Amino acid sequence: MDLERLTRIDRTTFRIEPHGRMRVPAVIYGDEALVRQMDDKVAEQLCNVASLPGIVAAAYAMPDAHWGYGFPIGGVAAFDPDEGGVVSAGGVGFDISCGVRTHLTGLTKKDLAPVGDRLAEELFRTIPAGLGRHGRIRLNDRQLDAMLAGGAVWAVAEGYGREEDLARIEEGGRAEGADPDAVSPRAKERQRPEMGTLGSGNHYLEVQEVDRIYDPETARAFGLFEGEIVVTIHCGSRGLGHQIGTDYLREMVVAARRHGIDLPDRELACAPIHSEVGRRYLGAMRAGINCALANRQIIAHLAREVFARLFPGLELPLLFDVSHNTCKWERHIVEGRERALYVHRKGATRAFGPGHPDLPEPFRTHGQPVLIGGSMGTGSWVLAGNRDGRTKAFASAVHGAGRALSRHQAVKRWRGEELVRELARRGIVVKCQSPRGVAEEAPGAYKDVDAVVEAAEAAGLARRVAHLRPLIVIKG
């Protein structure tokens, strides 16, 4: 990105002043190296977002931002429904409620050593991963609608997990206001065979080791200790979420025109929040959130079954489950006044700080866990929301490293089989259905996740708690 078009506010904050049709500024977080690495399209898309009706304060890009559909991935924007604010399917993304979930084990590498290879095989055999892979769960129409309305709450009631898990999931495991009737038959049919599956792309299940602690007090409160083995799941709403996005983007192009909204980019198709299309989309999107929460809950249950076979009595308590492709109704203080807003986070994670009333203990004391996924050979992170983070980008933080190369570019540069062997030499076991999938997700195809996290901390978005190193990777 050309820094000449930006105004530097401080070391990790850059601003584009309103011009043209922009209603608010655009703000980009990241150190100079990360911002230079961003495509100019990120700035262009952010300025387009800043021109949408009812936008509040600014359009934001996180340090891991890169070019996306309509909104940049790593984009955050909030809209006031009482001032003509809109909801945009492109501002949520196609993989609705894609998110990260981490479980504690209390084990160490020494405990894992005798059964590591068997554990990798059992996880790979038990949890379907990859494009088009189907799970062993089949839901009839009634069960499917109940899942879309109930999310992880439904999954626990069906025997997938424990009641205590729900307090460690955003929204208590269920998005209120979900409307299964607003989800098309095509979307439901795509999801019917996919419950309990990881999917493809950058989705994974990893067995990881906590190899560095940065905030000992918060780590203890979260149940993390140096050397501990944890299990992290990264996936979303699969085919259902993608179909919801596809269905409503078509409708929103027409709705925007009907409501007199002059779109700067067709990919930013949107509808007023209070409109009929806007309300239906929110109902369908919340059903998509519930689908993702239920899907991760089921996958976690399957992983627990595998660990219980190898370590009888082991429970794998949940640290947290957080989403990063959502639009949520939240209260935020803007210019000294509390306002009820619809916050779009596309490739960005909610990061409520200590004292936030929506957080249970111990998170209300220490801040919400913010789970940051790496890529196969790179580490992942556990962060926590900052006390002053509520005023920063509507309490939002990064969600991962962010792509540096497209999947097409990655396949040209790397071979999947060679990457698997290279990672094995580094002590990382990769189990994947497709060598091409490994090449597409090569560690070198992503930005430096450590640099992204350091920039997020420097910008005051979240603070570092612990670094996680991958040991076993299950991918599609």
Stockholm file with secondary structure:
# STOCKHOLM 1.0

chainA/1-476         MDLERLTRIDRTTFRIEPHGRMRVPAVIYGDEALVRQMDDKVAEQLCNVASLPGIVAAAYAMPDAHWGYGFPIGGVAAFDPDEGGVVSAGGVGFDISCGVRTHLTGLTKKDLAPVGDRLAEELFRTIPAGLGRHGRIRLNDRQLDAMLAGGAVWAVAEGYGREEDLARIEEGGRAEGADPDAVSPRAKERQRPEMGTLGSGNHYLEVQEVDRIYDPETARAFGLFEGEIVVTIHCGSRGLGHQIGTDYLREMVVAARRHGIDLPDRELACAPIHSEVGRRYLGAMRAGINCALANRQIIAHLAREVFARLFPGLELPLLFDVSHNTCKWERHIVEGRERALYVHRKGATRAFGPGHPDLPEPFRTHGQPVLIGGSMGTGSWVLAGNRDGRTKAFASAVHGAGRALSRHQAVKRWRGEELVRELARRGIVVKCQSPRGVAEEAPGAYKDVDAVVEAAEAAGLARRVAHLRPLIVIKG
#=GR chainA/1-476 SS CCGGGSEEEETTEEEECCCTTCSSCEEEESCHHHHHHSCHHHHHHHHHHTTSTTEEEEEEEEEEEECCSSSCEEEEEEECGGGTCEEEGGGTCSSTTCEEEEEEEEEEHHHHGGGHHHHHHHHHHHSCCSTTCCCSCCCCHHHHHHHHHHHHHHHHHTTSSCGGGGGGBGGGGCCTTCCGGGSCHHHHHHHTTTTTCCCSTTCEEEEEEEEEESCHHHHHHHTCCTTEEEEEEEECCHHHHHHHHHHHHHHHHHHHHHTTCCCSSGGGCEEETTSHHHHHHHHHHHHHHHHHHHHHHHHHHHHHHHHHHHSTTCCCCEEEEEESEEEEEEEEEETTEEEEEEEEEESCEECCCTTCTTCCTTHHHHCCEEEEBCCTTSCEEEEEECGGGGGSTTTEECCBCCBSSCHHHHHHHCCHHHHHHHHHHTTCEEEESCHHHHHHTCGGGBCCHHHHHHHHHHTTSEEEEEEEEEEEEEEC
#=GC SS_cons         CCGGGSEEEETTEEEECCCTTCSSCEEEESCHHHHHHSCHHHHHHHHHHTTSTTEEEEEEEEEEEECCSSSCEEEEEEECGGGTCEEEGGGTCSSTTCEEEEEEEEEEHHHHGGGHHHHHHHHHHHSCCSTTCCCSCCCCHHHHHHHHHHHHHHHHHTTSSCGGGGGGBGGGGCCTTCCGGGSCHHHHHHHTTTTTCCCSTTCEEEEEEEEEESCHHHHHHHTCCTTEEEEEEEECCHHHHHHHHHHHHHHHHHHHHHTTCCCSSGGGCEEETTSHHHHHHHHHHHHHHHHHHHHHHHHHHHHHHHHHHHSTTCCCCEEEEEESEEEEEEEEEETTEEEEEEEEEESCEECCCTTCTTCCTTHHHHCCEEEEBCCTTSCEEEEEECGGGGGSTTTEECCBCCBSSCHHHHHHHCCHHHHHHHHHHTTCEEEESCHHHHHHTCGGGBCCHHHHHHHHHHTTSEEEEEEEEEEEEEEC
//
